[in-house]
Amino acid sequence: MSDTLTPKQHRFVMEYIKRGGERGAGKDAAIAAGYSGKHAAKTAYDLLQLPKIAEVIDKERQDTADRNRIDADWVIERLKHEAEDPDNSGGERIRAIELLGKTLRLFVERKEVEHTHRSDFFASIDLSEEDTEVIEAEYRELVEGDRVAIL
């Protein structure tokens, strides 16, 4: 796939990967690849939007992972080792445990939203009393006591 890129684009991809794809890496990679420093950030953004660039970046990252035999299992094993290593500081061990927990989605951020139910809401709608009672009962069940957990 890299043969469909221009030499400058290919150099950009290699420089981008070398910089880890972190924030600001695109601009630095564009400059290192020979693009104008004045417009490097915009050039990097434009290049990263091209499907052929994204494909090459993904392929290069996968090739690197394959060469180094790095996969999710390897990362988890290393984190377990770090979490259990008595030579590590408490903070290092806790951080490893935290990252392990995140891989299992144990720390899902939840937000609590309070909602005040107005019983006169349905008064403005032309429904039978029976329909109104059914809708209000379903609504109360849905919001579970006026509190809804949003994930």
C-alpha positions as CSV (number, residue, x, y, z in Angstrom):
1,M,0.0,0.0,0.0
2,S,2.9,2.4,0.7
3,D,3.7,2.4,-3.0
4,T,0.6,4.4,-3.6
5,L,2.0,7.2,-1.4
6,T,4.3,9.9,-2.7
7,P,7.8,9.8,-1.1
8,K,6.9,12.8,1.0
9,Q,3.7,11.2,2.2
10,H,5.5,8.0,3.1
11,R,8.2,9.9,5.0
12,F,5.4,11.8,6.8
13,V,3.8,8.4,7.8
14,M,7.2,7.1,9.1
15,E,7.9,10.3,11.1
16,Y,4.3,10.3,12.5
17,I,4.6,6.7,13.7
18,K,8.1,7.4,15.1
19,R,6.6,10.2,17.2
20,G,3.8,7.8,18.5
21,G,0.9,9.7,17.0
22,E,0.7,11.9,20.0
23,R,-0.7,15.4,20.0
24,G,1.5,17.6,17.9
25,A,3.1,14.6,16.3
26,G,1.5,15.4,12.9
27,K,2.9,18.9,12.7
28,D,6.4,17.7,13.7
29,A,6.2,14.8,11.3
30,A,5.1,17.1,8.4
31,I,8.1,19.4,9.0
32,A,10.5,16.4,9.2
33,A,9.0,15.0,6.0
34,G,9.8,18.3,4.2
35,Y,6.5,20.1,4.2
36,S,6.4,23.8,4.9
37,G,6.6,24.7,8.6
38,K,4.2,27.6,8.2
39,H,1.4,25.3,7.2
40,A,2.6,22.0,8.9
41,A,-0.3,21.6,11.3
42,K,-2.9,22.0,8.5
43,T,-0.9,19.8,6.1
44,A,-0.7,17.1,8.8
45,Y,-4.4,17.3,9.4
46,D,-5.2,17.0,5.7
47,L,-2.8,14.1,5.3
48,L,-4.3,12.2,8.3
49,Q,-7.7,12.5,6.7
50,L,-6.6,10.6,3.6
51,P,-7.8,6.9,3.7
52,K,-4.6,5.7,2.1
53,I,-2.5,7.4,4.8
54,A,-4.7,6.0,7.6
55,E,-4.3,2.5,6.0
56,V,-0.5,2.7,5.9
57,I,-0.3,4.0,9.5
58,D,-2.5,1.2,10.7
59,K,-0.5,-1.4,8.7
60,E,2.8,0.0,10.0
61,R,1.6,-0.1,13.6
62,Q,0.4,-3.7,13.2
63,D,3.7,-4.7,11.6
64,T,5.5,-3.2,14.5
65,A,3.3,-5.0,17.0
66,D,3.8,-8.2,15.1
67,R,7.5,-7.8,15.0
68,N,7.7,-7.1,18.7
69,R,5.0,-9.7,19.6
70,I,3.0,-7.1,21.4
71,D,-0.7,-7.8,21.8
72,A,-3.4,-7.3,24.4
73,D,-2.4,-10.5,26.2
74,W,1.2,-9.4,26.4
75,V,0.2,-6.0,27.8
76,I,-2.1,-7.5,30.4
77,E,0.6,-10.0,31.5
78,R,3.1,-7.1,31.9
79,L,0.6,-5.0,33.9
80,K,-0.1,-8.0,36.2
81,H,3.7,-8.4,36.7
82,E,4.1,-4.7,37.5
83,A,1.1,-4.8,39.9
84,E,2.5,-7.8,41.8
85,D,6.2,-6.7,41.8
86,P,7.2,-5.9,45.4
87,D,10.1,-3.9,44.1
88,N,7.7,-1.4,42.6
89,S,6.4,1.6,44.6
90,G,2.9,1.5,45.9
91,G,1.9,4.2,43.3
92,E,3.4,2.1,40.4
93,R,1.5,-1.0,41.6
94,I,-1.7,0.9,42.0
95,R,-1.4,2.4,38.6
96,A,-0.9,-1.0,37.0
97,I,-4.0,-2.3,38.9
98,E,-5.9,0.7,37.6
99,L,-4.9,0.1,34.0
100,L,-5.8,-3.6,34.4
101,G,-9.2,-2.5,35.7
102,K,-9.7,-0.2,32.8
103,T,-9.1,-3.1,30.4
104,L,-12.0,-4.9,32.1
105,R,-14.1,-1.7,32.0
106,L,-14.4,-1.7,35.8
107,F,-14.2,2.0,36.1
108,V,-17.0,3.3,33.8
109,E,-17.7,6.9,34.5
110,R,-21.3,7.5,35.4
111,K,-23.2,10.7,35.7
112,E,-26.3,11.1,37.8
113,V,-29.1,13.4,36.4
114,E,-31.9,14.5,38.6
115,H,-35.3,15.0,37.0
116,T,-38.3,16.5,38.6
117,H,-41.5,14.9,37.4
118,R,-44.3,17.3,36.8
119,S,-47.6,15.4,37.1
120,D,-49.4,18.2,35.1
121,F,-47.3,17.4,32.0
122,F,-50.0,15.1,30.6
123,A,-52.8,17.5,31.5
124,S,-52.1,19.4,28.3
125,I,-52.5,16.3,26.1
126,D,-56.0,15.1,25.2
127,L,-55.9,11.6,26.5
128,S,-58.3,9.5,28.4
129,E,-57.7,9.3,32.2
130,E,-56.8,5.6,31.8
131,D,-54.2,6.3,29.0
132,T,-52.7,9.1,31.2
133,E,-52.4,6.7,34.2
134,V,-50.7,4.0,32.0
135,I,-48.2,6.5,30.6
136,E,-47.5,8.1,33.9
137,A,-46.9,4.6,35.5
138,E,-44.5,3.6,32.6
139,Y,-42.7,7.0,32.9
140,R,-42.3,6.6,36.7
141,E,-40.9,3.0,36.1
142,L,-38.6,4.3,33.5
143,V,-37.0,7.0,35.6
144,E,-36.9,4.9,38.7
145,G,-37.9,7.5,41.3
146,D,-37.0,10.5,39.3
147,R,-33.3,9.5,38.9
148,V,-31.8,8.2,35.7
149,A,-28.2,6.8,35.5
150,I,-26.6,7.8,32.2
151,L,-23.5,5.7,31.2
